[in-house]
Amino acid sequence: MAERIKLNKVSLRLQKQKLAMYRRFLPALEARKQQFLMHLAIVRKEIADQEERLQKIRQEISIWSSLYGDMGDLLKYFIEIREIKSSIRNVAGLNVPQFYGVEFSNPPYSYFATPASFDEVMRQSREAIECREAVSMLREQESVLFEGFRKTSQRINLYEQRLIPGCKESIRKIAVYLQDQQAAAVGVAKVAKRLTQSSEIKDTAM
């Protein structure tokens, strides 16, 4: 239901204050939107880079695929994730997760009781897992940033398409009404003056 506007000077002043406030907030919202767009572009580039890196690592790992059957029982202890290291970064008022790496379990093992290629297979496997977790958190970043961008865009549209035009129209209506009232008051005053003058002339004639 549309807001009913009172046609008086107080309402006119309030509408002008609202319009000034909306116009003051709009540039800040536009700047926030641009921040989200900039960070989204960075994150999407990082996602593409990490996915390309992961693909290359998987291709390298495929060379060792025949050895995984022999190493699998031991390898699983060395690719077990102990901690995904991350923090929260503030971006335009939003809490965005930031990836810092993966900490793996690191039990002792004998160099003589494991294949010579074990260290390289373990390193590549860990690198693939770390890359996978990086992409996962980057996707989370992208989701948070896009939601911020979407909501900010909606708010800008609300200001530009409804609130600001609504205030302008209300100001126009109130101003027209007050001008009409003023014109009517002037007209009434003129008629009253003529009637008063006419009455004074009659009294003088008598």
Backbone as CSV, one residue per row, in Angstrom:
resi,resn,N_x,N_y,N_z,CA_x,CA_y,CA_z,C_x,C_y,C_z
1,MET,0.844,-1.195,0.000,0.000,0.000,0.000,0.885,1.253,0.000
2,ALA,0.590,2.154,-0.917,1.396,3.382,-1.048,1.238,4.269,0.178
3,GLU,2.337,4.927,0.553,2.313,5.827,1.703,1.458,7.050,1.373
4,ARG,0.571,7.401,2.302,-0.267,8.576,2.104,0.502,9.812,2.556
5,ILE,0.667,10.745,1.635,1.470,11.944,1.901,0.568,13.084,2.343
6,LYS,0.943,13.706,3.461,0.212,14.887,3.917,0.645,16.099,3.105
7,LEU,-0.326,16.866,2.654,-0.035,18.014,1.791,0.145,19.279,2.626
8,ASN,1.295,19.358,3.289,1.596,20.549,4.091,3.096,20.811,4.091
9,LYS,3.502,21.913,4.680,4.905,22.316,4.645,5.801,21.371,5.442
10,VAL,5.273,20.827,6.530,6.058,19.884,7.338,6.382,18.644,6.503
11,SER,5.376,18.125,5.813,5.575,16.958,4.961,6.543,17.270,3.822
12,LEU,6.446,18.467,3.275,7.358,18.882,2.202,8.802,18.871,2.699
13,ARG,9.022,19.392,3.908,10.372,19.418,4.478,10.892,17.990,4.714
14,LEU,10.029,17.105,5.209,10.428,15.714,5.463,10.788,14.994,4.171
15,GLN,10.011,15.230,3.131,10.291,14.596,1.841,11.610,15.095,1.256
16,LYS,11.889,16.370,1.424,13.162,16.922,0.941,14.341,16.338,1.718
17,GLN,14.160,16.131,3.033,15.204,15.523,3.852,15.462,14.076,3.427
18,LYS,14.366,13.340,3.151,14.492,11.958,2.685,15.237,11.900,1.356
19,LEU,14.868,12.782,0.445,15.509,12.809,-0.872,17.010,13.083,-0.745
20,ALA,17.361,14.038,0.115,18.777,14.358,0.335,19.521,13.154,0.921
21,MET,18.867,12.436,1.842,19.487,11.269,2.469,19.716,10.161,1.438
22,TYR,18.704,9.876,0.603,18.838,8.843,-0.418,19.958,9.181,-1.400
23,ARG,20.027,10.446,-1.789,21.077,10.875,-2.724,22.463,10.796,-2.093
24,ARG,22.524,10.965,-0.771,23.800,10.873,-0.065,24.255,9.418,0.058
25,PHE,23.296,8.499,0.276,23.624,7.088,0.440,23.967,6.407,-0.883
26,LEU,23.377,6.875,-1.973,23.514,6.196,-3.260,24.969,6.047,-3.724
27,PRO,25.813,7.102,-3.656,27.214,6.928,-4.083,27.969,5.880,-3.258
28,ALA,27.651,5.805,-1.957,28.302,4.803,-1.100,27.906,3.395,-1.527
29,LEU,26.636,3.222,-1.879,26.169,1.923,-2.354,26.809,1.564,-3.687
30,GLU,26.943,2.541,-4.551,27.591,2.312,-5.849,29.053,1.901,-5.652
31,ALA,29.730,2.558,-4.715,31.131,2.218,-4.426,31.231,0.798,-3.865
32,ARG,30.280,0.431,-3.002,30.261,-0.923,-2.421,30.037,-1.975,-3.512
33,LYS,29.136,-1.660,-4.430,28.872,-2.565,-5.546,30.126,-2.779,-6.387
34,GLN,30.869,-1.704,-6.645,32.094,-1.804,-7.417,33.155,-2.629,-6.691
35,GLN,33.192,-2.505,-5.352,34.121,-3.310,-4.561,33.827,-4.792,-4.727
36,PHE,32.535,-5.131,-4.644,32.149,-6.529,-4.812,32.511,-7.039,-6.203
37,LEU,32.269,-6.226,-7.230,32.605,-6.619,-8.598,34.110,-6.856,-8.755
38,MET,34.912,-5.965,-8.157,36.360,-6.090,-8.244,36.839,-7.372,-7.572
39,HIS,36.350,-7.621,-6.347,36.765,-8.815,-5.605,36.244,-10.091,-6.261
40,LEU,35.047,-10.027,-6.843,34.522,-11.189,-7.560,35.403,-11.547,-8.747
41,ALA,35.861,-10.532,-9.465,36.743,-10.774,-10.613,38.047,-11.431,-10.165
42,ILE,38.604,-10.954,-9.033,39.849,-11.522,-8.500,39.652,-12.976,-8.099
43,VAL,38.565,-13.234,-7.359,38.287,-14.590,-6.869,38.045,-15.549,-8.034
44,ARG,37.300,-15.104,-9.033,37.024,-15.975,-10.185,38.286,-16.289,-10.965
45,LYS,39.195,-15.326,-11.035,40.489,-15.585,-11.679,41.288,-16.603,-10.864
46,GLU,41.262,-16.479,-9.549,41.971,-17.420,-8.685,41.384,-18.819,-8.803
47,ILE,40.054,-18.912,-8.900,39.401,-20.216,-9.066,39.871,-20.868,-10.363
48,ALA,39.883,-20.091,-11.447,40.322,-20.626,-12.744,41.773,-21.092,-12.672
49,ASP,42.631,-20.302,-12.011,44.048,-20.659,-11.882,44.234,-21.937,-11.065
50,GLN,43.504,-22.030,-9.951,43.635,-23.199,-9.081,43.084,-24.457,-9.757
51,GLU,41.993,-24.309,-10.505,41.428,-25.469,-11.203,42.369,-25.952,-12.306
52,GLU,43.033,-24.998,-12.965,44.023,-25.372,-13.984,45.212,-26.080,-13.333
53,ARG,45.639,-25.560,-12.192,46.754,-26.175,-11.455,46.382,-27.596,-11.007
54,LEU,45.144,-27.747,-10.501,44.688,-29.056,-10.037,44.661,-30.064,-11.181
55,GLN,44.217,-29.594,-12.340,44.180,-30.477,-13.504,45.579,-30.964,-13.874
56,LYS,46.557,-30.074,-13.813,47.947,-30.445,-14.130,48.494,-31.452,-13.118
57,ILE,48.160,-31.211,-11.817,48.634,-32.131,-10.771,48.035,-33.516,-10.978
58,ARG,46.769,-33.562,-11.328,46.110,-34.855,-11.558,46.745,-35.595,-12.734
59,GLN,47.116,-34.840,-13.747,47.792,-35.460,-14.890,49.137,-36.038,-14.474
60,GLU,49.854,-35.297,-13.616,51.143,-35.781,-13.119,50.961,-37.018,-12.239
61,ILE,49.908,-36.984,-11.403,49.642,-38.113,-10.510,49.314,-39.369,-11.300
62,SER,48.648,-39.191,-12.443,48.246,-40.352,-13.248,49.459,-41.186,-13.671
63,ILE,50.624,-40.534,-13.738,51.856,-41.249,-14.094,52.189,-42.290,-13.025
64,TRP,51.824,-41.938,-11.765,52.134,-42.821,-10.640,50.973,-43.747,-10.274
65,SER,49.936,-43.744,-11.065,48.709,-44.466,-10.696,48.945,-45.949,-10.419
66,SER,49.864,-46.552,-11.162,50.131,-47.979,-10.966,50.737,-48.264,-9.594
67,LEU,51.359,-47.219,-8.999,52.000,-47.407,-7.695,51.049,-47.181,-6.518
68,TYR,49.904,-46.559,-6.787,48.991,-46.238,-5.693,48.461,-47.487,-5.002
69,GLY,48.308,-48.559,-5.785,47.831,-49.807,-5.186,48.798,-50.317,-4.137
70,ASP,50.101,-50.156,-4.412,51.118,-50.627,-3.462,51.268,-49.678,-2.269
71,MET,51.063,-48.375,-2.520,51.302,-47.377,-1.470,50.045,-46.998,-0.690
72,GLY,48.865,-47.349,-1.220,47.606,-46.859,-0.676,47.452,-47.017,0.824
73,ASP,47.772,-48.198,1.353,47.570,-48.447,2.790,48.416,-47.526,3.652
74,LEU,49.616,-47.190,3.188,50.492,-46.294,3.950,50.180,-44.834,3.644
75,LEU,49.926,-44.547,2.375,49.727,-43.161,1.927,48.552,-42.483,2.629
76,LYS,47.504,-43.255,2.909,46.295,-42.660,3.489,46.570,-41.936,4.809
77,TYR,47.591,-42.378,5.555,47.929,-41.727,6.825,48.625,-40.380,6.619
78,PHE,49.198,-40.207,5.441,49.976,-38.999,5.161,49.189,-37.945,4.379
79,ILE,48.003,-38.337,3.930,47.151,-37.360,3.234,45.881,-37.068,4.050
80,GLU,45.924,-37.492,5.317,44.810,-37.197,6.214,44.910,-35.730,6.668
81,ILE,43.834,-34.986,6.496,43.838,-33.559,6.845,43.680,-33.386,8.354
82,ARG,44.633,-32.667,8.943,44.536,-32.329,10.368,43.814,-30.995,10.560
83,GLU,44.124,-30.048,9.667,43.524,-28.707,9.804,43.538,-27.983,8.461
84,ILE,42.439,-27.323,8.181,42.394,-26.406,7.036,42.584,-25.007,7.606
85,LYS,43.687,-24.378,7.262,44.022,-23.074,7.851,43.327,-21.949,7.073
86,SER,42.610,-21.133,7.829,41.853,-20.050,7.189,41.634,-18.916,8.184
87,SER,41.146,-17.813,7.670,40.785,-16.676,8.521,39.594,-15.973,7.871
88,ILE,39.110,-14.941,8.536,37.987,-14.158,8.011,38.499,-12.777,7.635
89,ARG,38.178,-12.359,6.415,38.592,-11.038,5.930,37.347,-10.189,5.685
90,ASN,37.436,-8.917,6.070,36.307,-8.013,5.853,36.394,-7.393,4.464
91,VAL,35.358,-7.610,3.657,35.277,-7.014,2.324,33.959,-6.256,2.216
92,ALA,34.061,-4.926,2.219,32.875,-4.063,2.088,31.797,-4.430,3.105
93,GLY,32.242,-4.744,4.324,31.290,-5.038,5.394,30.879,-6.494,5.506
94,LEU,31.385,-7.356,4.637,31.039,-8.782,4.686,32.216,-9.599,5.205
95,ASN,31.915,-10.658,5.933,32.945,-11.579,6.411,33.198,-12.633,5.342
96,VAL,34.386,-12.580,4.747,34.740,-13.478,3.636,35.856,-14.411,4.093
97,PRO,35.668,-15.741,3.952,36.709,-16.684,4.379,37.946,-16.593,3.487
98,GLN,39.108,-16.733,4.099,40.382,-16.638,3.372,41.177,-17.917,3.618
99,PHE,41.591,-18.584,2.567,42.318,-19.852,2.654,43.813,-19.612,2.840
100,TYR,44.452,-20.381,3.773,45.888,-20.242,4.006,46.667,-21.548,3.873
101,GLY,45.970,-22.640,3.637,46.695,-23.900,3.445,46.084,-25.050,4.230
102,VAL,46.689,-26.215,4.075,46.224,-27.440,4.730,47.368,-28.030,5.549
103,GLU,47.043,-28.447,6.760,48.030,-29.140,7.595,47.674,-30.626,7.605
104,PHE,48.626,-31.471,7.210,48.393,-32.914,7.110,48.991,-33.653,8.303
105,SER,48.452,-34.839,8.543,49.085,-35.729,9.522,50.463,-36.096,8.991
106,ASN,51.395,-36.262,9.889,52.780,-36.508,9.456,53.450,-37.572,10.329
107,PRO,52.932,-38.802,10.284,53.516,-39.857,11.117,54.895,-40.258,10.614
108,PRO,55.722,-40.792,11.474,57.068,-41.216,11.053,56.992,-42.443,10.122
109,TYR,57.966,-42.576,9.245,58.027,-43.761,8.377,59.484,-44.024,8.005
110,SER,59.726,-45.234,7.602,61.089,-45.650,7.252,61.353,-45.406,5.770
111,TYR,62.434,-44.722,5.486,62.816,-44.484,4.095,63.180,-45.796,3.397
112,PHE,63.641,-46.759,4.174,64.106,-48.022,3.585,62.951,-48.991,3.343
113,ALA,61.823,-48.773,4.090,60.694,-49.701,3.968,59.630,-49.202,3.002
114,THR,59.880,-48.061,2.353,58.908,-47.505,1.408,59.553,-47.372,0.034
115,PRO,58.734,-47.402,-1.019,59.293,-47.250,-2.376,59.994,-45.905,-2.522
116,ALA,60.951,-45.840,-3.430,61.727,-44.614,-3.644,60.838,-43.461,-4.107
117,SER,59.752,-43.791,-4.756,58.851,-42.752,-5.295,57.814,-42.277,-4.273
118,PHE,57.843,-42.851,-3.057,56.788,-42.532,-2.078,56.733,-41.038,-1.761
119,ASP,57.876,-40.411,-1.547,57.907,-38.989,-1.190,57.268,-38.124,-2.284
120,GLU,57.571,-38.442,-3.540,57.024,-37.661,-4.651,55.518,-37.873,-4.782
121,VAL,55.061,-39.109,-4.632,53.617,-39.401,-4.701,52.892,-38.705,-3.556
122,MET,53.484,-38.749,-2.352,52.877,-38.086,-1.199,52.794,-36.573,-1.433
123,ARG,53.891,-35.993,-1.938,53.914,-34.544,-2.172,52.839,-34.123,-3.164
124,GLN,52.732,-34.854,-4.283,51.747,-34.502,-5.295,50.318,-34.728,-4.796
125,SER,50.131,-35.769,-4.023,48.800,-36.052,-3.469,48.375,-34.941,-2.517
126,ARG,49.306,-34.523,-1.677,49.012,-33.417,-0.755,48.744,-32.118,-1.512
127,GLU,49.518,-31.882,-2.549,49.348,-30.669,-3.338,47.966,-30.653,-4.001
128,ALA,47.539,-31.815,-4.497,46.215,-31.919,-5.119,45.112,-31.656,-4.109
129,ILE,45.265,-32.202,-2.903,44.258,-32.003,-1.855,44.205,-30.535,-1.437
130,GLU,45.385,-29.925,-1.262,45.447,-28.510,-0.882,44.798,-27.637,-1.958
131,CYS,45.053,-27.971,-3.206,44.466,-27.228,-4.323,42.944,-27.388,-4.325
132,ARG,42.489,-28.599,-4.080,41.044,-28.868,-4.019,40.379,-28.055,-2.905
133,GLU,41.008,-28.004,-1.735,40.452,-27.251,-0.609,40.482,-25.747,-0.884
134,ALA,41.520,-25.296,-1.589,41.601,-23.873,-1.959,40.431,-23.495,-2.867
135,VAL,40.158,-24.346,-3.852,39.037,-24.094,-4.775,37.718,-24.079,-4.015
136,SER,37.577,-25.012,-3.066,36.348,-25.081,-2.278,36.104,-23.790,-1.507
137,MET,37.161,-23.257,-0.869,37.004,-22.018,-0.105,36.837,-20.810,-1.014
138,LEU,37.495,-20.841,-2.159,37.307,-19.759,-3.122,35.863,-19.725,-3.628
139,ARG,35.284,-20.902,-3.825,33.875,-20.971,-4.220,32.974,-20.373,-3.139
140,GLU,33.357,-20.622,-1.890,32.603,-20.044,-0.766,32.749,-18.521,-0.771
141,GLN,33.966,-18.045,-1.028,34.196,-16.596,-1.151,33.314,-16.007,-2.251
142,GLU,33.317,-16.678,-3.385,32.534,-16.207,-4.528,31.054,-16.102,-4.166
143,SER,30.547,-17.110,-3.448,29.143,-17.120,-3.053,28.803,-15.951,-2.132
144,VAL,29.665,-15.707,-1.135,29.447,-14.610,-0.178,29.495,-13.260,-0.894
145,LEU,30.505,-13.091,-1.749,30.669,-11.822,-2.460,29.520,-11.576,-3.438
146,PHE,29.087,-12.633,-4.123,27.997,-12.458,-5.088,26.699,-12.103,-4.373
147,GLU,26.478,-12.703,-3.207,25.269,-12.369,-2.442,25.311,-10.912,-1.997
148,GLY,26.488,-10.444,-1.578,26.638,-9.033,-1.222,26.394,-8.133,-2.417
149,PHE,26.924,-8.523,-3.571,26.714,-7.763,-4.812,25.229,-7.729,-5.175
150,ARG,24.569,-8.877,-5.063,23.139,-8.961,-5.421,22.280,-8.069,-4.530
151,LYS,22.510,-8.146,-3.222,21.710,-7.349,-2.292,21.980,-5.856,-2.459
152,THR,23.246,-5.493,-2.695,23.583,-4.078,-2.904,22.943,-3.560,-4.186
153,SER,22.959,-4.376,-5.237,22.330,-3.991,-6.508,20.826,-3.792,-6.328
154,GLN,20.208,-4.664,-5.549,18.773,-4.533,-5.278,18.482,-3.232,-4.539
155,ARG,19.345,-2.913,-3.586,19.130,-1.690,-2.814,19.321,-0.448,-3.690
156,ILE,20.312,-0.480,-4.571,20.520,0.633,-5.505,19.294,0.807,-6.395
157,ASN,18.784,-0.313,-6.907,17.579,-0.262,-7.747,16.391,0.306,-6.986
158,LEU,16.285,-0.080,-5.700,15.197,0.442,-4.870,15.299,1.956,-4.748
159,TYR,16.507,2.451,-4.504,16.715,3.897,-4.380,16.428,4.608,-5.706
160,GLU,17.000,4.050,-6.793,16.914,4.729,-8.092,15.534,4.642,-8.728
161,GLN,14.862,3.508,-8.532,13.610,3.276,-9.244,12.359,3.569,-8.423
162,ARG,12.480,3.545,-7.085,11.284,3.759,-6.255,11.418,4.915,-5.279
163,LEU,12.419,4.856,-4.416,12.484,5.829,-3.318,12.746,7.247,-3.807
164,ILE,13.773,7.420,-4.636,14.097,8.773,-5.131,12.984,9.319,-6.025
165,PRO,12.513,8.558,-7.037,11.390,9.064,-7.843,10.140,9.318,-7.012
166,GLY,9.892,8.454,-5.998,8.726,8.632,-5.126,8.797,9.929,-4.344
167,CYS,9.992,10.237,-3.821,10.184,11.495,-3.090,9.991,12.699,-4.011
168,LYS,10.562,12.604,-5.204,10.434,13.713,-6.161,8.962,13.967,-6.504
169,GLU,8.222,12.888,-6.718,6.802,13.032,-7.065,6.011,13.599,-5.888
170,SER,6.329,13.140,-4.679,5.652,13.666,-3.487,5.936,15.153,-3.311
171,ILE,7.197,15.538,-3.506,7.574,16.955,-3.404,6.822,17.783,-4.439
172,ARG,6.727,17.246,-5.660,6.004,17.957,-6.725,4.532,18.146,-6.353
173,LYS,3.890,17.083,-5.864,2.471,17.153,-5.505,2.223,18.147,-4.377
174,ILE,3.082,18.067,-3.353,2.915,18.976,-2.212,3.133,20.418,-2.654
175,ALA,4.169,20.642,-3.476,4.479,22.001,-3.945,3.329,22.568,-4.777
176,VAL,2.764,21.741,-5.671,1.619,22.182,-6.492,0.425,22.519,-5.607
177,TYR,0.177,21.645,-4.621,-0.961,21.872,-3.718,-0.771,23.169,-2.926
178,LEU,0.439,23.361,-2.396,0.692,24.571,-1.605,0.607,25.835,-2.466
179,GLN,1.071,25.740,-3.718,0.955,26.881,-4.632,-0.507,27.197,-4.934
180,ASP,-1.293,26.141,-5.144,-2.736,26.329,-5.389,-3.403,26.961,-4.175
181,GLN,-2.999,26.471,-2.984,-3.574,27.021,-1.749,-3.202,28.496,-1.595
182,GLN,-1.944,28.795,-1.916,-1.483,30.177,-1.810,-2.219,31.072,-2.811
183,ALA,-2.385,30.554,-4.047,-3.102,31.318,-5.073,-4.547,31.536,-4.670
184,ALA,-5.150,30.484,-4.100,-6.538,30.603,-3.654,-6.657,31.616,-2.521
185,ALA,-5.681,31.599,-1.605,-5.703,32.537,-0.482,-5.560,33.970,-0.973
186,VAL,-4.695,34.172,-1.977,-4.526,35.513,-2.558,-5.816,35.961,-3.211
187,GLY,-6.473,35.012,-3.926,-7.748,35.338,-4.574,-8.821,35.722,-3.570
188,VAL,-8.904,34.970,-2.494,-9.892,35.256,-1.441,-9.605,36.613,-0.815
189,ALA,-8.306,36.898,-0.598,-7.927,38.183,0.005,-8.322,39.348,-0.899
190,LYS,-8.151,39.163,-2.215,-8.513,40.222,-3.162,-10.021,40.465,-3.167
191,VAL,-10.779,39.365,-3.167,-12.247,39.488,-3.142,-12.692,40.165,-1.862
192,ALA,-12.069,39.751,-0.743,-12.442,40.354,0.545,-12.118,41.838,0.565
193,LYS,-10.996,42.193,-0.057,-10.601,43.600,-0.107,-11.583,44.420,-0.931
194,ARG,-12.010,43.828,-2.090,-12.972,44.541,-2.934,-14.307,44.725,-2.226
195,LEU,-14.723,43.651,-1.510,-15.995,43.739,-0.774,-15.913,44.793,0.320
196,THR,-14.766,44.854,0.979,-14.567,45.841,2.052,-14.595,47.255,1.486
197,GLN,-13.887,47.424,0.349,-13.873,48.742,-0.294,-15.261,49.156,-0.762
198,SER,-16.001,48.199,-1.334,-17.368,48.479,-1.804,-18.266,48.872,-0.648
199,SER,-18.086,48.196,0.490,-18.896,48.502,1.672,-18.574,49.889,2.207
200,GLU,-17.265,50.244,2.145,-16.855,51.570,2.639,-17.421,52.672,1.750
201,ILE,-17.481,52.450,0.417,-18.037,53.449,-0.505,-19.517,53.656,-0.239
202,LYS,-20.234,52.550,0.015,-21.677,52.669,0.310,-21.913,53.439,1.585
203,ASP,-21.098,53.155,2.605,-21.254,53.863,3.878,-21.004,55.353,3.715
204,THR,-20.017,55.710,2.860,-19.692,57.114,2.642,-20.846,57.832,1.899
205,ALA,-21.420,57.132,0.931,-22.534,57.703,0.154,-23.750,57.965,1.018
206,MET,-23.927,57.140,2.027,-25.079,57.300,2.892,-24.804,58.442,3.890
